[in-house]
Amino acid sequence: MDCNIRNCDNEDTYDVKKDLLKSVQFSNGIPYVDVFILTHGDQDHCRGFKKHFYQGAPEKYSEADKKEGLIRVDAMWFSPMIAEQHSNEDEDAHQQEAERRLALHRKGDPKKDNPGNRIKIIGYDGNADYEDLNHLRATPGNIVTRFNDRNQSLFSIFIHAPFKEHLEALGDDKKNSTSIVFQARFKNSPYQEGFSTLAMFGGDSDHTSWCIILDKTKKYKNEHALYWDLFLSPHHCSWSFFNDRPQEENTVPKRTSLEVLDYKRRNAKVIASSKKIVDDDDNPPHYEAKREYVKKVTEVNFLNTVTYNVVNRVPQPIVFEVTTQGIVKPKQSEGAAKVIGGAGLGAVNSASKYGNG
């Protein structure tokens, strides 16, 4: 989900691309990911896509591409919102690759379902450009259990956003707030009813988006989809999750945002993907936003990516292992993050009408 791959020209920068190549799978020497989800098109969520991920017909992937370590995306999850905003070359490259794949479906090309051509449309959009491809669409309330053309019994995703209401509630200048929002669900056994770990991802979604999510979730009796063990703080620990910015003029957190955080489970953790959070005027990350998160999970369970695990001045990835006891801090290891299924707590993996109306 998302990427922010910088050039590692100095020793103080973690080599994300190198770590990715240790993490991903290979097919005939070609590195690939099963699914790539771009929550929205801001540069700090797609930086490096054009340079490090392969674009084009998969059968044309060359030896030169292999030497460059270009990562093939077997299946894209594409929000039409991205089609309505073009702000950087990585976003444009992602859009062009999505349109290439969608064109294969429109033409009924026999290669449309091959790895490297697969695509799923996520959520609603503000125009009718993709109505003819609704058979590829997953909307809020859908539970996805099939990834890269394979059914999964230990992993699923509940889609929360974007909603139709997002288009009406937010202006054109806030389209990043219409990010893809989802709950990732991890199981230990396909026979258990619940989930060992629940992780919530929301891109740059703001308090208005979460208010709609909360309202719809309750309306369709899907509160199980709000529980979380890991919560990636939206917009890099910005105050926008709690209220409008600037915080100095909107000092009181919205009730709905605080209620979303109350769906935390035992020993839940908030992750702030941001620079070091200090008491200054920055937003994001915002110091008062951090304080609100800490009130909910305690200081020890608020983790900042740039300060949590630093080796020789270089921040390291935050890695969790999913076990029968839920998430635990894994033993120190080099290379990739690996997630293992764990024991079940939580809700039933069932179909839903949520958001379809």
N, C-alpha and C positions, 0 to 999 in steps of 0.2 A: 504494500500500500504506500503510494507516494514515493518520491525519492528527492534527495537534495545532495547530489554527488558533486563535490568541488574538486578542483585540481589539487592534488596533494604535493605541492611544490615546496612545502616546508615541513619540518619534523614535528610541528605542533598540531598537525591535522591528521585525523584518523583516515586511513585509506579505506573508504567505504567500498569502492569498486573491487579492491582485492578481497575484502571480506565477503562481498556478494559472490564472487567467483568460487570462494570456499563453501558457500552456503547452498548455491543452486544445484540443480541436477544437470546431467549431461546426456545428450542423445547423439550418438555418432560423433562425439567430440564437440558438439554444439551446446553451449550453456543455455538453459532455459528456465523460465518460471512458469508454473501452471497458470497463474492468474496475476494480472497487474491491475490494481484499482487506483485510479487517480481521483481523489476526493473532489478536487477543483483545480483550476488552472494557475493559481499563483505560482510565481517562479520558485519560491522556497518549498514548494510541494512537488515540483516536476523538474528541477534543475538537474541537468545531466541526461535527461531522457534521450534527447537527440543524439548525443555523443556515445552513449553506452548501451542503448537498447536498439536492437535491429529493427529497421523499418523496411517494408517491402515484401514481395512474394517470398514465402519461406523456401521454395525450391531454388531461389536464386542466391541463397546464403552461400558465400564464397569462402575459399581458404583464407583470403585476406581478411574477411569478416571474423573468421575464427581466430586469426592471429591477433586481431584487435580486441578479442574477448567480448564481442557484441552479444548481448543476451537476448535470446528470442523470447517473445511474449506469446505463449501458446494461446491464451485467451485474454482479451481485454474486457474490463468492465468500464463502460463509457457512459458518462452523464451528459445528456444533450445540453445542459447548462454550459458546458465547456465550449460548445459550438457557438454560443452567443457572446463569447468574450475572447478576444485575441490580444494578449498583452506581452508575450515573449516567444522566442523561437522554440523553446521546448514545448510549450503549450501548442504552438502551431504544428510542430512535428507530431505530437500525440493526436491532434485533431485530424491531420492528413492521413495518418495510419488508420485511425478509426474509420474515416470515410472510405479508404481503400477496401477495408474489410466489409463495410456495409454495402458497398457497390457489388461485391461478389454475391451477396444474398439477394440483392435486387435483380441481378442477372440470372440467378439460379445456377451460378457457376458450380460445377461438381467439386471444386476444390475448397468451397466456402467453409467446410467443417474440418478441414485439415488443421493440425497444430500449426500455429502461426497465423491462421486466418480467423480463428474463432473470436466471437464478440458477443457481449451481453449489454443491452441498454438498461441503465439503472435510473429509476425515478421518472418524473414527469418533466416536460419542457414547455417553453412558452410559445412554440409554434407547431405547425403540423408537418414539419419536414420529415419526421420519422414515423408517422402514423402507419405507413405501409409496412413497417417492420415491428409492429407490436408483438409479434410472435417471439421476438428476441428480448422483450422487455420484462424486467422484474420491478415491481412497484412496492412502495411502503406497505409493510404487512406480510410480504412474501418471505418465506423461509427457503433459503437456497441450500440444497444438499448435494448438488451436482457441480463439480468444478473441473474444467478442462475435459469435459466429456466423460467424466468418471464419477459415479456415485460414491459418496463418502458416508460412513457410518459413525465416525468419531469426531467429525467436524461439520459445523453448519454456520450459516450467517442469517440473522434476522435483519431485514432492511428497514430502516426508520425514515429515511429522507433521501432525496428531496420530494416534498409534497406539492400538490397544485397550489395550496395556500401560500407556499413560499413565494410563488410568482407574484401574488397580489400583495403580500405583506411587505415585501422588500423591493426597494427601488433598484434601478440598473447599477447604481454605484455600490450595491451590497450583494452582488451576485455570488461573491465568494462565501457568503453566509449560507448559501444554498448547497453547501457541500453534501456529498454522500455521507450519511451517518448510518452506522450499523453496529450490531452486537455480534461478536464472534464467540462461538460456543465450542468448547472442547469436552469430549467424553473420554472415559477410560474403556468402556465396553459398549458395544452396540445395543446391549440388552437393558442397560440402565435407563431409568426415566429422566434423570436429571443430568446436570453438567458439573464437571469438576472445576472448570474455570470459565468465567465470562469476562470478555474484554470489550470495552466500548470505545469506538473510534468515531470522531466527528469532524475531522478537518478543521476548518475555520468557522464552523457553525456558531451563531450567536444566541443570545437569550431568547430572541423572538422565535428562532427555529426550534429551540428546545421547548418553548412553551407550546408550540403546535404539536411537537412530538409527544409531550406529556399528555396533552388533551386527547389526541387521537388514540394513544395507547390505552388510556382509561376507557374511552368511549367503546372501543372494540374489545375490551376485557383482555388485554395483552400485557398486563403489568409485569409478567414474567420476563418480558423482553427489555425491561429497564434495569434489572439487577446487574451488578458488576463487581468484579474483583480487581480489575485493572481499568483505569479511566485515563485516557490520553487527553490532557487538558486542552480544550479547543483554542485555536488561534494562539498556540505557544504561551499559554498561561496569561492570556489577555483578560482585561476587565470586561470585555464585550460578552463573555459568557454570563456574567452576573448582571450587567446593566449596560445602558448606553455609555459610550465614551464622550467626553472625558470623565473620569471617575470623580474628579473634584466637584462636578456639577450633578452627578448621579451616584451618590455615595452609598445608597442602600441597595443591597443585592435583591434581585427579584425573587419572590417567593418560589416561583416555578423552578428557577435554577437551583435553589437550595434543596427543593424537593427531589430533583433529579439525583443530587448527590446522596440523598437519604436512602436511595436504593442500593447503597453499598452493602457488601456482604462482609463476613468476618475477616479481619486483617486486610481489608481492601487497600489498594495503593493508587495514588494519583501520580502520573508521569508528566513532567513538564519538559517538552522538547524545545529547549531554548537556551540562550546564554545564561550566565549566572544571574540569579534574581537578587537584586539589592534594592534598598529603600531609596529610590530616586524617581524621576519623572517618566521613565520609560514605560511604554505600553504598546506592544508586549516586549518582554514579560513584565507583568505588573505585580508590584510587591503586595498590594492589598488583595489582589486575586489569590496570590499564594496563601495569604493569611486565612482567607475564607476556606480554601481547600484543607489547610492544616487543622482548622477547627473541626472538620469532618473526619479526617483520617489520622490525625496526629503528625507531628514533625517527622517521626521516623518512617512514616509511610508516604511521605511526599518526596519524590525522587526527581532530581533535575539532571538531565542527560549530560550536561557539561561539567557537573561537579561530583556525580555519584561515584564513579570509578575512574580515577585518573592515574595513568601509568606513564612515568617519564614525561609529565606535562601534557599528555595526550588523553583526552576523554575517550573511554571505551564504551562499547554498546552495553545497554542494560538488558540482561538476558534472564528470563524466568523459565523454570522447568515446571511442567504441569504433572503433578503426581496424584496419587490416591488421596493425599491430604490437601490437594489444591496446589496453588502456586508456591514454589519455594525458590530461594536463591540457589542457583546451581554451583557446583564446584568450578573453580576458575579453569577455563579451557581456552585454547587458541582457536580462532576461526569462527565458525558459523554458530548461529543460534539454532538450537534444536528443541523442539517442543514435543513432549510425549503425553499421551492421553492419561487422564487421571480419574479418580473415583467421582461418583455423581452426587451432586447436590443441585437443587433448583427445579427447573420447569420442564414440562413435557414438550418434545419437539413435534409440534402439531401444526397443521395448516391453519390459515387465518384469513378472515375477510378484511383485516385491518387496512384501512386506507384505500380500498378499492372503489369506494363510493365517490 
